[in-house]
Structures are given as C-alpha cells and as structure tokens.
Amino acid sequence: MDRSTYRYEAQPDRSAELREALIALARQKPRYGYRRLWAILVRRGWKANVKRIYRLYREEGLMVRRLKRKRLSRIAVVNPLLVKPNQEWALDFVSDALANGRGLRALTVVDSFTRECPVITVNTGISGQQVTRALEGVIEQRGTPQGLRCDNGPEFTSRHFIAWCEERRIPVTYIQPGRPMQNGHVESFNGRFRDECLNANWFLNLGDAQRKVEAWRQEYNAERPHSSLDYRTPEEFARVCEELSRERSHRAVG
C-alpha cells in the first residue's frame, strides 16, 4: 500500500461520558484529588479503575494547585566560643496544657555559659511585648547580655522585639529553620524542663502552673547538679566564674 493512500481515522472517544462526569464532579469538588474523585465515581456506579481516572484527570487539567510554602532562609550560624556569663542568652518556647485543657506556653531563657535559667515566663499566651518585659527584668538583675540566640518564631521576629533589641544594642542570632540543635543549650534545658517539671505535675490553673514552674526553676539553679558543669549546680558554677573574674581584675590592678 502506498503511503500517500493511507490515512488515519480517529476513533470515537469511548470515555466521553466518563470524562463529562469527572469534569462535572471536579467542578463541584475543586479541592478533591483524582483518587477521591475516582472513589466517588465508583460509588455512583461508574466502572473505571484509578489509572483511567488519573489519565482523564491529567488530560483535562484538573490537578489541584497546591501553594508552595515560602520557607525562610537563614545562613548557617556560627557557635561562638563561650568564655563568660552573659555572653549569650538562649531563648525558646515550650507548650503544655492546664487541667481544663487550655493551652499553656512557657518562655525559657538560659545563660549558655553558666547554664543558669534566670526566668521562665508562664502564661496562656505570650506576645513579643511580654518577651521583652521578661528580658528587662533579667537585665535589671544580671546586666545586659552580649547577644541573644533564638528561632524564627513570630514573637522573636516581631517589629517590637527587633526594635527593642536595636534600641538596647543587643545582637540577635537567628538559627536556621528546621535546625533546633543550633540552639542546643536551650533545647537541652527544655528537655529537662518537660521531663522533670511539666510531665511530673498536674496544673490546676495558671497560678498553680506559675508557682510550680518557679519552684522547679529555683531548684534547677540551686540544687540540681549539671553534668556539663562537672556536676556542680549552675549557681555554684556562676559563683566560681565570678571569683575567678575578681582574681583576674585584682591581678590586673596590682
């Protein structure tokens, strides 16, 4: 047969009715994927396997559009050499619940060098203003830190918090998203806090939670031996550092 005499004749669409039913159903349920649409069509009496529905689904351009999340990008942070107290404070949040099921949040602050916890703020919700208020109280007792380290939570990236840090001239180190161990000191503390305090207590109300958390914080600083501090408490280690600092200053004067 000569090629010029051969012509292809298009076959009728055997899936025309199924295609129309799929399009009509997809318009009614625009957020359903092809597998869910297939299950509904089969329930309505259509005999078609999922592969056939998927082919028609793609041919008609019925794919559900999924919004891509805008992930915040941060450069890898460098861990500084910690040599003295107040060199860096690490901040983070821990979540729990009261006996009535209401959510509970705790702001934890840790001195990365001495491992002291100067404050734990507990409330049903904590804003950026409450974060800076808690830090103001710690600064009055301990002085201004040389830097803060935290994640990219809304409280730490709010305009109020950033403006407060700029006014105080406190540099902030933001860890990379999804890399909690770049803030390892406070993450380790939060693990002990949850295991020894949150999981071990039943909080009847907000006041009860605040009292029990504060009692645990004081015990942690004054009585709990810390393995990374040669099994000294954070307060004992801080006193040793203060004595060494005084000795060095006396030698410099002498």
C-alpha positions in Angstrom: 0.0 0.0 0.0 1.3 3.4 -1.0 1.9 5.7 2.0 0.0 8.6 0.3 -3.2 6.5 0.2 -3.1 5.6 3.9 -5.0 7.9 6.2 -5.5 7.6 10.0 -9.1 7.7 11.1 -9.7 8.9 14.6 -11.6 6.6 16.8 -14.5 7.9 18.8 -13.8 8.8 22.5 -15.0 5.8 24.5 -14.6 7.8 27.7 -16.7 10.7 26.7 -19.4 10.1 29.2 -17.0 9.3 32.0 -14.9 12.4 31.1 -18.0 14.6 31.4 -18.9 13.0 34.7 -15.4 13.6 36.0 -15.3 17.2 34.9 -18.7 17.9 36.5 -17.7 16.3 39.7 -14.3 18.1 39.8 -16.2 21.4 39.4 -18.4 20.6 42.3 -15.4 19.5 44.4 -12.4 21.6 43.2 -10.2 20.6 46.1 -10.6 16.8 45.6 -7.7 14.9 44.1 -8.1 12.2 41.4 -8.2 9.3 43.9 -11.1 10.9 45.9 -13.0 11.7 42.7 -12.5 8.1 41.5 -13.9 6.7 44.7 -17.0 8.9 44.4 -17.5 7.9 40.7 -17.2 4.2 41.6 -19.7 4.7 44.4 -22.1 6.2 41.8 -21.9 3.2 39.6 -19.1 4.0 37.1 -16.8 1.1 36.3 -13.3 2.6 35.8 -10.0 1.9 37.5 -8.0 4.6 39.2 -5.4 4.7 36.4 -8.1 5.6 33.8 -9.4 8.4 36.0 -5.9 9.7 36.5 -5.3 9.8 32.7 -8.5 11.7 32.2 -7.8 13.9 35.2 -4.5 15.0 33.7 -5.8 15.4 30.2 -8.5 17.8 31.4 -6.0 19.8 33.6 -8.0 19.2 36.8 -4.9 18.9 39.0 -5.3 20.7 42.4 -3.0 23.6 42.7 -1.0 23.5 45.9 0.5 26.7 47.3 4.2 26.3 47.9 5.2 27.5 51.4 7.6 30.3 51.5 10.4 29.0 53.7 12.5 31.5 55.5 16.2 31.1 54.6 18.9 31.8 57.1 22.7 31.4 56.7 24.2 28.8 59.0 25.0 30.3 62.4 28.4 30.1 63.9 28.6 28.9 67.6 30.8 31.4 69.5 33.4 30.3 72.0 31.7 30.8 75.3 34.1 32.2 78.0 32.0 34.2 80.5 28.4 34.7 81.8 26.0 37.0 80.0 27.9 36.4 76.8 24.8 34.8 75.2 21.3 34.1 76.3 19.3 31.4 74.5 15.5 31.8 74.2 12.8 29.4 73.3 9.1 28.4 74.0 7.6 25.2 75.5 4.0 24.3 75.2 1.8 22.4 77.6 -1.8 22.5 78.9 -3.8 23.1 82.1 -6.1 20.5 83.7 -9.1 22.0 81.9 -7.3 21.6 78.5 -6.5 25.2 78.0 -3.1 25.7 76.3 -0.1 26.9 78.3 3.1 28.5 77.0 6.4 29.0 78.8 9.2 31.3 77.7 12.6 29.8 78.8 15.8 31.9 79.0 19.1 30.2 79.6 22.6 31.6 80.0 24.6 29.5 77.5 27.8 29.6 79.5 26.7 29.1 83.1 23.5 27.1 82.2 21.5 29.2 84.6 17.9 29.8 83.9 17.2 33.4 85.1 13.5 33.4 84.2 10.6 31.2 82.9 7.6 33.2 82.0 4.4 31.1 82.0 1.1 32.2 80.5 -1.7 31.1 78.3 -0.2 33.2 75.5 3.0 35.2 75.3 3.5 38.1 72.9 6.6 39.9 71.8 5.9 42.6 74.4 5.9 40.0 77.1 9.1 38.6 75.9 10.9 41.9 76.1 9.3 42.6 79.5 10.7 39.4 80.9 14.1 40.2 79.4 14.0 43.6 81.0 13.6 42.0 84.4 16.5 39.8 83.9 18.7 42.6 82.7 18.0 44.6 85.8 19.4 41.7 87.9 22.2 40.4 85.7 23.1 43.2 83.3 22.8 43.3 79.5 23.8 40.2 77.5 26.2 40.5 74.6 23.8 38.6 72.4 20.6 36.6 72.1 20.0 33.3 70.3 16.5 32.2 69.2 14.5 30.6 66.5 12.3 32.3 63.9 9.1 32.4 65.8 6.7 35.3 65.4 7.5 36.6 68.9 11.2 36.8 68.1 10.7 38.3 64.6 8.1 40.9 65.5 8.8 44.5 64.9 8.6 45.2 68.6 11.2 42.6 69.6 13.6 43.7 66.8 13.2 47.4 67.7 13.8 46.6 71.4 17.0 44.7 70.6 18.2 47.5 68.3 17.5 50.1 71.0 19.4 48.0 73.6 22.1 47.3 71.0 21.8 43.6 71.6 22.6 41.5 68.5 20.3 38.6 67.8 21.4 35.3 66.2 18.5 33.5 64.4 19.0 29.8 63.9 18.2 28.2 60.5 14.6 26.9 60.2 14.4 23.2 61.0 17.7 23.2 62.8 16.8 23.3 66.5 20.2 22.0 67.6 21.7 25.3 66.5 20.2 26.4 69.8 21.2 23.3 71.6 21.7 24.8 75.1 18.1 25.9 75.5 16.8 22.7 73.7 18.6 20.6 76.2 17.2 22.7 79.1 13.7 22.4 77.6 14.1 18.6 77.6 14.9 18.6 81.3 12.1 21.1 82.0 9.5 19.0 80.3 10.7 15.7 81.8 11.2 16.9 85.4 8.5 19.6 85.7 5.8 19.7 83.0 5.3 15.9 82.8 5.6 15.4 86.5 3.0 18.0 87.6 -0.7 18.5 87.1 -1.5 22.2 86.7 -5.0 23.1 88.1 -4.9 26.7 86.8 -2.5 29.3 85.6 -1.4 30.4 89.1 -0.7 26.9 90.1 1.4 26.4 87.0 3.4 29.6 87.6 4.1 28.6 91.2 5.2 25.0 90.4 7.4 26.1 87.4 9.1 28.8 89.5 9.8 26.3 92.3 11.4 23.9 89.8 13.4 26.8 88.2 14.9 27.7 91.6 15.7 24.0 92.3 17.3 23.7 88.9 19.6 26.6 89.5 20.5 25.9 93.2 20.2 22.2 93.8 20.3 20.2 90.5 23.9 19.1 89.6 24.6 19.7 85.9 26.7 17.0 84.1 28.4 19.5 81.8 29.5 21.7 84.8 31.3 18.8 86.4 28.2 18.0 88.4 28.0 21.5 90.0 24.8 23.4 90.1 24.5 26.4 87.7 24.7 28.8 90.7 27.8 27.2 92.0 29.5 27.4 88.6 28.4 31.1 88.3 30.0 31.8 91.7 33.2 30.1 90.7 33.3 32.2 87.5 32.7 35.4 89.5 35.5 34.6 91.9 37.9 33.9 89.0 36.9 37.2 87.4 37.6 39.1 90.6 41.0 37.5 90.9 41.9 38.4 87.4 40.8 42.0 88.0 42.9 42.3 91.2 45.9 40.9 89.3 45.5 43.4 86.6 45.3 46.3 89.1 48.2 45.0 91.0 
